Amino acid sequence: MELVVKTREILGKKVKDLRGSGLVPAELYGKGIDNLHLAVSAEAFNKAYEEAGESTVVTLDIDGDKRPVLIYEAKYDELNNKWLAIDFYQVNMKEKVETSVALEIVGESQGVKSGGGVLVTVINEIEVSALPGDLPHNLIVDISSLNNIGDALYVRDIKIPNGVEVLSDMESVVVIIGEKQEEIKESEPVDVTAVEVSDKKKEEESKEESETDKK
């Protein structure tokens, strides 16, 4: 995938003007290269991010200069529905990189469908190491083998492509079939009158005991 960007000289608070014109401020950095201040079309980046995520190599076209990068971080303003800033990390296609890969849940669990359970997702990504060209876009977690409450899948159960090394704990739980929580019953209304009468009675008994002690 290729993404066209351009260098920018607008810095600091003035980057708000970029966002107003449909552009997003971005930074490019990497091992042994000079950092570059960039600007990218919000619409074009949105499409690239949906397809590539943060673990698929994207080719940046910087005024005709092609650079292989990973989308390292993308800040999004959900309130105003717009991208705020993007960090690209330039990679060496011959050197391994460490990154997070998203997990995609597929299949249907009988433990949920007919067993009365609920699917609990514990983690939604794992850390891996691989050459940039070997990095998967995501990893599949098939829950169709989970038939009973308490059944779980671990990192070790995920099918990992050749050339990819898992850095996360292999014994970490990814998903588990849990029990549905029973609805909490509403508390019965308290009889305020009864409480007041009870408190008054205790007060009178305490007073009587005190007088008896004095005698």
NUKOL-904384 format. One line per field, with one value per residue: residue number from 1; chain; x, y, z of N, C-alpha, C, O in turn. Coordinates in pm, whole numbers. Layout:
% residues N
tidren = (NUM; ...) $
fise = (A; ...) $
n.u = (X; ...) $
n.v = (Y; ...) $
n.w = (Z; ...) $
ca.u = (X; ...) $
ca.v = (Y; ...) $
ca.w = (Z; ...) $
c.u = (X; ...) $
c.v = (Y; ...) $
c.w = (Z; ...) $
o.u = (X; ...) $
o.v = (Y; ...) $
o.w = (Z; ...) $
% end
This chain:
% residues 215
tidren = (1; 2; 3; 4; 5; 6; 7; 8; 9; 10; 11; 12; 13; 14; 15; 16; 17; 18; 19; 20; 21; 22; 23; 24; 25; 26; 27; 28; 29; 30; 31; 32; 33; 34; 35; 36; 37; 38; 39; 40; 41; 42; 43; 44; 45; 46; 47; 48; 49; 50; 51; 52; 53; 54; 55; 56; 57; 58; 59; 60; 61; 62; 63; 64; 65; 66; 67; 68; 69; 70; 71; 72; 73; 74; 75; 76; 77; 78; 79; 80; 81; 82; 83; 84; 85; 86; 87; 88; 89; 90; 91; 92; 93; 94; 95; 96; 97; 98; 99; 100; 101; 102; 103; 104; 105; 106; 107; 108; 109; 110; 111; 112; 113; 114; 115; 116; 117; 118; 119; 120; 121; 122; 123; 124; 125; 126; 127; 128; 129; 130; 131; 132; 133; 134; 135; 136; 137; 138; 139; 140; 141; 142; 143; 144; 145; 146; 147; 148; 149; 150; 151; 152; 153; 154; 155; 156; 157; 158; 159; 160; 161; 162; 163; 164; 165; 166; 167; 168; 169; 170; 171; 172; 173; 174; 175; 176; 177; 178; 179; 180; 181; 182; 183; 184; 185; 186; 187; 188; 189; 190; 191; 192; 193; 194; 195; 196; 197; 198; 199; 200; 201; 202; 203; 204; 205; 206; 207; 208; 209; 210; 211; 212; 213; 214; 215) $
fise = (A; A; A; A; A; A; A; A; A; A; A; A; A; A; A; A; A; A; A; A; A; A; A; A; A; A; A; A; A; A; A; A; A; A; A; A; A; A; A; A; A; A; A; A; A; A; A; A; A; A; A; A; A; A; A; A; A; A; A; A; A; A; A; A; A; A; A; A; A; A; A; A; A; A; A; A; A; A; A; A; A; A; A; A; A; A; A; A; A; A; A; A; A; A; A; A; A; A; A; A; A; A; A; A; A; A; A; A; A; A; A; A; A; A; A; A; A; A; A; A; A; A; A; A; A; A; A; A; A; A; A; A; A; A; A; A; A; A; A; A; A; A; A; A; A; A; A; A; A; A; A; A; A; A; A; A; A; A; A; A; A; A; A; A; A; A; A; A; A; A; A; A; A; A; A; A; A; A; A; A; A; A; A; A; A; A; A; A; A; A; A; A; A; A; A; A; A; A; A; A; A; A; A; A; A; A; A; A; A; A; A; A; A; A; A) $
n.u = (84; 49; 108; 61; 243; 347; 621; 631; 635; 500; 463; 413; 149; 24; -45; -308; -430; -369; -524; -773; -782; -812; -589; -345; -110; 208; 479; 793; 1020; 1309; 1556; 1874; 1802; 1710; 1464; 1146; 909; 580; 284; -37; -313; -621; -832; -707; -526; -698; -812; -583; -509; -721; -687; -419; -358; -153; 50; 125; 329; 358; 407; 551; 517; 714; 727; 809; 1008; 1041; 951; 963; 738; 596; 283; 317; 193; -127; -318; -647; -929; -1212; -1435; -1455; -1432; -1194; -855; -567; -283; 1; 239; 499; 707; 1008; 1122; 1374; 1379; 1522; 1572; 1458; 1160; 985; 651; 297; 30; -297; -570; -814; -1134; -1307; -1564; -1809; -1914; -2031; -2058; -2143; -2362; -2547; -2483; -2519; -2324; -2094; -1886; -1567; -1329; -994; -740; -661; -459; -123; 231; 487; 774; 937; 1050; 978; 829; 713; 528; 208; -121; -327; -411; -577; -828; -997; -1299; -1463; -1417; -1477; -1679; -1792; -1866; -1594; -1409; -1122; -902; -558; -259; -79; -240; -292; -259; 44; 211; 481; 807; 743; 784; 656; 634; 487; 355; 312; 130; -73; -416; -644; -917; -1214; -1483; -1724; -1944; -2278; -2366; -2592; -2889; -2896; -3100; -3348; -3321; -3524; -3778; -3712; -3864; -3916; -4053; -4061; -3792; -3744; -3909; -3784; -3530; -3605; -3704; -3472; -3330; -3486; -3459; -3187; -3175; -3320; -3156; -2938; -3039; -3095; -2839; -2744; -2886) $
n.v = (-118; 222; 554; 889; 1164; 1489; 1714; 1943; 2280; 2409; 2439; 2371; 2553; 2630; 2414; 2357; 2488; 2322; 2094; 2205; 2231; 1978; 1819; 1618; 1655; 1497; 1281; 1153; 909; 712; 447; 573; 782; 1116; 1301; 1380; 1635; 1601; 1615; 1480; 1372; 1357; 1194; 1010; 892; 774; 567; 415; 341; 183; -38; -120; -99; -115; -290; -357; -303; 14; 210; 515; 796; 1050; 1327; 1190; 1032; 717; 550; 274; 213; 175; 236; 388; 523; 666; 935; 1003; 1213; 1149; 1292; 1511; 1377; 1337; 1302; 1366; 1358; 1186; 924; 795; 513; 448; 155; -101; -328; -557; -603; -724; -626; -519; -536; -470; -695; -715; -913; -1119; -1222; -1511; -1742; -1956; -2007; -2285; -2283; -2032; -1997; -2207; -2292; -2119; -1940; -1654; -1474; -1376; -1143; -1126; -1031; -830; -808; -908; -916; -926; -1037; -983; -986; -689; -740; -981; -946; -1005; -882; -920; -1162; -1472; -1585; -1858; -1938; -2157; -2398; -2379; -2504; -2521; -2361; -2199; -2297; -2207; -2010; -1980; -1781; -1955; -2113; -1983; -1971; -1918; -1744; -1850; -1730; -1545; -1445; -1495; -1269; -1222; -1363; -1703; -1843; -1675; -1590; -1557; -1553; -1647; -1858; -1735; -1725; -1601; -1306; -1291; -1095; -824; -820; -581; -396; -460; -233; -20; -15; 269; 362; 140; 118; 352; 311; 86; 191; 378; 213; 78; 286; 352; 115; 121; 343; 257; 53; 201; 351; 147; 56; 270; 248) $
n.w = (0; -79; 31; -16; 93; 215; 280; 555; 680; 866; 1207; 1563; 1725; 1497; 1346; 1363; 1157; 947; 995; 962; 691; 598; 629; 808; 1067; 1070; 1175; 1078; 1169; 1254; 1272; 1236; 1059; 962; 1135; 996; 929; 841; 630; 577; 380; 545; 466; 292; 467; 651; 502; 449; 706; 788; 624; 665; 938; 1231; 1188; 934; 656; 509; 220; 209; 5; -38; -185; -414; -309; -189; 104; 329; 587; 921; 1072; 1354; 1567; 1602; 1670; 1762; 1762; 1908; 1987; 1815; 1584; 1417; 1289; 1485; 1510; 1368; 1385; 1199; 1152; 1011; 854; 821; 573; 597; 857; 1171; 1343; 1636; 1732; 1793; 1724; 1610; 1737; 1590; 1649; 1557; 1442; 1613; 1939; 2118; 2384; 2438; 2267; 2331; 2581; 2787; 2857; 2853; 2630; 2719; 2650; 2704; 2621; 2334; 2153; 2063; 2130; 1888; 1695; 1390; 1044; 862; 626; 682; 877; 1008; 922; 1103; 1361; 1376; 1598; 1670; 1806; 1803; 1926; 2189; 2416; 2669; 2987; 3129; 2952; 2763; 2550; 2479; 2432; 2323; 2166; 1933; 1582; 1437; 1181; 963; 1028; 1214; 1545; 1864; 2130; 2352; 2661; 2637; 2788; 2849; 2886; 2623; 2540; 2723; 2830; 3028; 3318; 3303; 3467; 3736; 3754; 3972; 4250; 4342; 4639; 4926; 5034; 5309; 5629; 5770; 5996; 6163; 6222; 6364; 6589; 6697; 6758; 6952; 7150; 7225; 7331; 7557; 7705; 7757; 7920; 8142; 8238; 8315; 8531; 8708; 8768; 8915; 9149) $
ca.u = (0; 126; 42; 131; 252; 436; 690; 563; 714; 411; 487; 350; 4; -28; -88; -454; -469; -360; -642; -887; -779; -823; -461; -308; 34; 269; 623; 862; 1149; 1357; 1696; 1973; 1750; 1668; 1319; 1082; 775; 500; 139; -103; -458; -694; -911; -616; -471; -803; -822; -461; -509; -820; -634; -288; -344; -21; 147; 147; 416; 301; 510; 527; 570; 745; 776; 876; 1101; 961; 1002; 880; 712; 483; 209; 356; 89; -222; -406; -777; -1022; -1344; -1537; -1468; -1426; -1085; -720; -492; -140; 42; 382; 543; 839; 1072; 1182; 1469; 1311; 1609; 1590; 1336; 1103; 890; 528; 174; -57; -434; -633; -950; -1216; -1397; -1628; -1923; -1894; -2151; -2066; -2219; -2488; -2644; -2434; -2551; -2207; -2067; -1747; -1489; -1202; -895; -644; -699; -339; -4; 358; 561; 896; 948; 1089; 862; 749; 648; 432; 68; -212; -389; -402; -711; -859; -1121; -1360; -1560; -1386; -1514; -1814; -1844; -1823; -1460; -1319; -1044; -795; -440; -172; -18; -337; -303; -175; 139; 274; 626; 886; 693; 813; 568; 705; 394; 352; 233; 27; -175; -550; -693; -1063; -1266; -1629; -1759; -2085; -2353; -2394; -2734; -2933; -2901; -3236; -3363; -3335; -3660; -3790; -3693; -3974; -3855; -4128; -4016; -3656; -3755; -3965; -3681; -3428; -3663; -3713; -3336; -3293; -3556; -3398; -3057; -3199; -3363; -3038; -2853; -3101; -3080; -2701; -2727; -2943) $
ca.v = (0; 346; 671; 1011; 1268; 1598; 1776; 2065; 2374; 2459; 2368; 2430; 2574; 2657; 2290; 2359; 2531; 2204; 2011; 2275; 2216; 1836; 1751; 1576; 1664; 1367; 1278; 1032; 889; 575; 424; 626; 880; 1244; 1314; 1468; 1685; 1572; 1638; 1378; 1387; 1281; 1093; 907; 820; 693; 447; 337; 287; 75; -155; -163; -102; -75; -399; -384; -201; 111; 285; 660; 868; 1186; 1402; 1096; 949; 609; 500; 172; 254; 124; 340; 359; 575; 756; 994; 1036; 1287; 1089; 1392; 1591; 1285; 1371; 1263; 1477; 1348; 1052; 893; 687; 461; 389; 26; -165; -452; -671; -611; -755; -522; -566; -456; -537; -742; -729; -1045; -1116; -1334; -1567; -1866; -1951; -2093; -2349; -2244; -1907; -2015; -2294; -2333; -2019; -1862; -1528; -1468; -1270; -1121; -1080; -947; -815; -799; -968; -861; -1020; -991; -1040; -894; -607; -802; -1102; -911; -1026; -771; -961; -1306; -1527; -1664; -1931; -1978; -2265; -2516; -2350; -2560; -2517; -2251; -2227; -2324; -2087; -2017; -1911; -1732; -2074; -2176; -1904; -2016; -1812; -1765; -1870; -1607; -1456; -1492; -1436; -1218; -1225; -1486; -1805; -1895; -1572; -1621; -1464; -1549; -1752; -1859; -1711; -1736; -1477; -1253; -1279; -960; -791; -789; -454; -410; -439; -102; -21; 42; 372; 368; 29; 149; 456; 248; -1; 275; 440; 107; 52; 402; 340; 3; 167; 437; 179; -17; 301; 384; 28; 54; 375; 199) $
ca.w = (0; -90; 87; -57; 196; 176; 392; 602; 759; 971; 1332; 1681; 1731; 1363; 1280; 1361; 1023; 860; 1018; 905; 544; 562; 643; 943; 1090; 1094; 1194; 1033; 1234; 1241; 1305; 1143; 964; 1019; 1149; 899; 959; 723; 631; 496; 367; 646; 397; 242; 582; 710; 419; 470; 843; 792; 553; 713; 1084; 1279; 1172; 792; 598; 415; 150; 203; -110; 6; -303; -503; -231; -131; 231; 394; 726; 998; 1143; 1492; 1655; 1537; 1771; 1703; 1847; 1887; 2010; 1694; 1471; 1325; 1327; 1544; 1479; 1326; 1387; 1110; 1185; 892; 885; 729; 536; 627; 1002; 1243; 1427; 1737; 1726; 1837; 1617; 1660; 1732; 1535; 1699; 1456; 1481; 1705; 2055; 2172; 2524; 2441; 2195; 2401; 2713; 2889; 2896; 2784; 2586; 2783; 2581; 2801; 2546; 2193; 2069; 2122; 2083; 1804; 1629; 1255; 939; 826; 521; 735; 981; 967; 950; 1230; 1390; 1394; 1718; 1640; 1934; 1781; 2011; 2327; 2430; 2806; 3073; 3180; 2840; 2728; 2451; 2525; 2324; 2261; 2075; 1811; 1471; 1406; 1050; 959; 1030; 1320; 1680; 1966; 2246; 2465; 2739; 2569; 2879; 2874; 2836; 2521; 2562; 2811; 2843; 3167; 3354; 3299; 3600; 3765; 3778; 4114; 4291; 4410; 4784; 4974; 5098; 5454; 5707; 5854; 6123; 6246; 6268; 6465; 6709; 6752; 6818; 7071; 7250; 7273; 7412; 7683; 7777; 7803; 8029; 8257; 8289; 8380; 8658; 8794; 8813; 9016; 9273) $
c.u = (88; 42; 124; 125; 342; 502; 617; 659; 630; 429; 409; 199; -58; -75; -241; -506; -465; -485; -767; -896; -780; -693; -433; -157; 91; 419; 678; 996; 1187; 1504; 1787; 1922; 1714; 1515; 1265; 944; 692; 355; 77; -252; -529; -773; -823; -559; -576; -818; -702; -461; -608; -765; -505; -280; -204; 84; 169; 227; 341; 418; 471; 593; 589; 809; 857; 975; 1020; 1029; 909; 861; 602; 413; 230; 249; 2; -321; -533; -866; -1163; -1457; -1564; -1453; -1318; -950; -645; -345; -104; 194; 408; 682; 898; 1146; 1285; 1410; 1394; 1634; 1457; 1290; 1008; 768; 410; 92; -195; -484; -776; -1025; -1310; -1460; -1743; -1902; -2026; -2168; -2142; -2358; -2591; -2602; -2458; -2434; -2195; -1918; -1678; -1355; -1104; -790; -687; -581; -224; 120; 433; 688; 905; 1009; 965; 770; 674; 541; 289; -16; -286; -370; -541; -721; -996; -1181; -1457; -1534; -1426; -1660; -1876; -1793; -1689; -1360; -1248; -946; -680; -359; -111; -110; -350; -209; -87; 207; 425; 697; 845; 720; 722; 651; 617; 402; 259; 120; -80; -308; -592; -843; -1103; -1417; -1662; -1907; -2151; -2383; -2544; -2768; -2945; -3044; -3240; -3384; -3479; -3667; -3781; -3811; -3913; -3921; -4080; -3878; -3660; -3806; -3861; -3573; -3476; -3668; -3576; -3291; -3355; -3494; -3264; -3071; -3236; -3244; -2947; -2907; -3085; -2939; -2676; -2779; -2849) $
c.v = (124; 464; 795; 1113; 1379; 1657; 1905; 2151; 2433; 2374; 2434; 2443; 2596; 2532; 2279; 2400; 2414; 2119; 2075; 2262; 2069; 1759; 1715; 1591; 1527; 1382; 1145; 1023; 742; 567; 481; 724; 1009; 1247; 1411; 1508; 1672; 1615; 1536; 1405; 1298; 1168; 977; 824; 728; 561; 356; 269; 171; -53; -209; -178; -58; -185; -440; -269; -116; 184; 431; 717; 1013; 1261; 1311; 1005; 844; 554; 393; 208; 168; 244; 311; 406; 673; 806; 1045; 1105; 1236; 1190; 1473; 1509; 1324; 1324; 1385; 1475; 1203; 1040; 775; 644; 393; 262; -13; -302; -576; -688; -636; -636; -588; -474; -537; -578; -768; -872; -1031; -1241; -1380; -1695; -1844; -2052; -2151; -2314; -2114; -1928; -2096; -2333; -2232; -1934; -1731; -1524; -1348; -1259; -1058; -991; -941; -793; -867; -905; -968; -954; -1060; -939; -816; -672; -926; -1072; -932; -904; -796; -1111; -1356; -1609; -1728; -1987; -2095; -2389; -2495; -2390; -2545; -2395; -2289; -2260; -2194; -2116; -1930; -1862; -1849; -2141; -2101; -1959; -1900; -1840; -1787; -1735; -1510; -1519; -1418; -1395; -1218; -1359; -1587; -1860; -1792; -1612; -1513; -1443; -1664; -1742; -1846; -1728; -1600; -1433; -1240; -1134; -936; -750; -657; -479; -382; -305; -114; 47; 140; 378; 260; 56; 250; 399; 163; 80; 337; 340; 80; 164; 394; 231; 44; 259; 363; 107; 78; 337; 270; 22; 155; 331; 97) $
c.w = (0; -39; 53; 56; 143; 300; 430; 683; 872; 1097; 1446; 1670; 1593; 1290; 1278; 1223; 924; 872; 958; 755; 502; 569; 788; 958; 1125; 1111; 1142; 1106; 1219; 1271; 1196; 1040; 1037; 1027; 1045; 948; 832; 741; 536; 492; 470; 581; 349; 357; 643; 634; 442; 607; 855; 730; 617; 865; 1123; 1263; 1027; 733; 496; 349; 145; 79; -68; -109; -395; -434; -157; -5; 290; 542; 789; 1061; 1291; 1591; 1579; 1642; 1705; 1805; 1821; 1904; 1884; 1566; 1369; 1381; 1379; 1504; 1450; 1336; 1295; 1152; 1061; 930; 779; 698; 566; 776; 1072; 1327; 1527; 1735; 1781; 1716; 1676; 1644; 1682; 1579; 1589; 1510; 1578; 1817; 2104; 2320; 2543; 2381; 2273; 2541; 2823; 2933; 2818; 2749; 2650; 2710; 2679; 2736; 2400; 2100; 2140; 2059; 2003; 1751; 1494; 1160; 897; 723; 566; 839; 932; 1001; 1081; 1246; 1429; 1523; 1694; 1769; 1920; 1866; 2156; 2350; 2569; 2882; 3136; 3071; 2800; 2615; 2501; 2405; 2250; 2160; 1943; 1704; 1426; 1272; 1062; 958; 1138; 1456; 1779; 2087; 2371; 2537; 2673; 2655; 2912; 2812; 2737; 2538; 2652; 2816; 2992; 3191; 3343; 3441; 3621; 3794; 3928; 4150; 4366; 4560; 4826; 5047; 5250; 5522; 5806; 5991; 6219; 6303; 6380; 6597; 6779; 6823; 6949; 7185; 7311; 7366; 7550; 7769; 7835; 7923; 8157; 8321; 8366; 8517; 8757; 8852; 8923; 9151; 9338) $
o.u = (189; -78; 241; 19; 404; 448; 550; 752; 683; 412; 347; 131; -179; -138; -296; -611; -545; -544; -855; -1003; -753; -686; -491; -82; 30; 479; 617; 1074; 1106; 1570; 1778; 1991; 1691; 1446; 1328; 870; 728; 311; 131; -311; -500; -779; -860; -545; -545; -834; -718; -419; -581; -792; -485; -204; -144; 193; 226; 197; 271; 516; 371; 709; 493; 930; 961; 1023; 939; 1146; 788; 959; 527; 478; 167; 217; 51; -399; -529; -876; -1226; -1562; -1679; -1459; -1347; -934; -658; -288; -168; 267; 348; 766; 843; 1223; 1282; 1393; 1343; 1708; 1355; 1371; 957; 781; 423; 84; -208; -446; -849; -984; -1385; -1416; -1772; -1874; -2122; -2279; -2198; -2458; -2708; -2677; -2423; -2442; -2276; -1834; -1723; -1277; -1129; -755; -743; -600; -225; 115; 441; 707; 884; 1019; 855; 648; 583; 471; 253; 13; -304; -319; -613; -634; -1098; -1121; -1527; -1620; -1410; -1752; -1997; -1692; -1674; -1240; -1308; -913; -701; -387; -93; -63; -413; -93; -137; 255; 487; 652; 905; 684; 711; 729; 668; 449; 140; 24; -168; -312; -577; -890; -1036; -1474; -1631; -1986; -2090; -2421; -2615; -2689; -2998; -3102; -3149; -3455; -3546; -3571; -3835; -3853; -3865; -3852; -4061; -3850; -3589; -3756; -3848; -3529; -3401; -3642; -3564; -3223; -3290; -3478; -3229; -2990; -3191; -3234; -2888; -2829; -3065; -2920; -2597; -2725; -2880) $
o.v = (130; 471; 805; 1144; 1365; 1651; 1967; 2100; 2499; 2252; 2539; 2358; 2580; 2541; 2201; 2355; 2408; 2077; 2005; 2279; 2038; 1646; 1774; 1545; 1450; 1481; 1040; 1117; 660; 669; 442; 750; 1010; 1202; 1511; 1426; 1725; 1649; 1509; 1454; 1179; 1057; 861; 702; 615; 455; 234; 154; 73; -163; -331; -261; 27; -175; -545; -152; -168; 215; 468; 689; 1090; 1258; 1351; 909; 878; 518; 417; 231; 99; 341; 220; 335; 753; 728; 1119; 1062; 1275; 1177; 1501; 1562; 1342; 1308; 1495; 1578; 1110; 1132; 669; 728; 294; 260; 34; -383; -688; -778; -577; -557; -698; -352; -656; -504; -835; -943; -942; -1353; -1300; -1749; -1732; -2170; -2077; -2316; -2089; -1882; -2058; -2400; -2255; -1863; -1702; -1564; -1234; -1354; -950; -886; -1038; -763; -881; -848; -1083; -833; -1181; -820; -872; -661; -973; -1162; -882; -831; -704; -1179; -1291; -1691; -1659; -2074; -2128; -2477; -2586; -2320; -2556; -2335; -2398; -2252; -2086; -2231; -1822; -1898; -1844; -2218; -2152; -1989; -1796; -1952; -1748; -1639; -1403; -1635; -1296; -1474; -1216; -1458; -1560; -1917; -1818; -1662; -1393; -1330; -1767; -1633; -1935; -1744; -1497; -1515; -1187; -1059; -1020; -659; -624; -571; -294; -268; -207; 155; 101; 397; 284; 23; 236; 434; 164; 45; 347; 373; 61; 141; 424; 247; 6; 255; 398; 101; 42; 352; 292; -11; 131; 369; 43) $
o.w = (71; -63; 90; 108; 38; 410; 347; 745; 962; 1093; 1428; 1613; 1576; 1184; 1202; 1178; 831; 772; 908; 696; 386; 520; 880; 873; 1199; 1070; 1160; 1106; 1177; 1294; 1080; 941; 1158; 935; 1012; 1003; 727; 851; 428; 589; 480; 635; 364; 347; 681; 695; 454; 621; 925; 778; 622; 914; 1057; 1319; 1000; 756; 409; 415; 83; 50; -61; -128; -447; -495; -70; -5; 300; 613; 720; 1099; 1347; 1686; 1499; 1696; 1607; 1919; 1723; 1842; 1849; 1455; 1250; 1502; 1324; 1468; 1499; 1302; 1310; 1185; 1013; 1026; 665; 789; 560; 817; 1036; 1376; 1505; 1736; 1810; 1618; 1779; 1551; 1725; 1548; 1533; 1611; 1620; 1792; 2128; 2373; 2649; 2436; 2280; 2612; 2938; 3033; 2730; 2829; 2636; 2709; 2732; 2791; 2348; 1982; 2262; 1950; 2044; 1760; 1484; 1192; 897; 732; 498; 885; 825; 1096; 1160; 1157; 1505; 1553; 1699; 1834; 2016; 1875; 2238; 2309; 2585; 2846; 3190; 3094; 2802; 2588; 2556; 2291; 2129; 2076; 1850; 1732; 1382; 1251; 1161; 895; 1153; 1480; 1777; 2140; 2483; 2480; 2654; 2603; 2994; 2700; 2762; 2550; 2657; 2807; 3072; 3098; 3370; 3525; 3536; 3851; 4001; 4090; 4442; 4600; 4772; 5115; 5310; 5480; 5913; 6091; 6338; 6418; 6480; 6704; 6901; 6932; 7046; 7300; 7432; 7466; 7650; 7889; 7947; 8016; 8266; 8443; 8468; 8611; 8876; 8969; 9014; 9255; 9444) $
% end
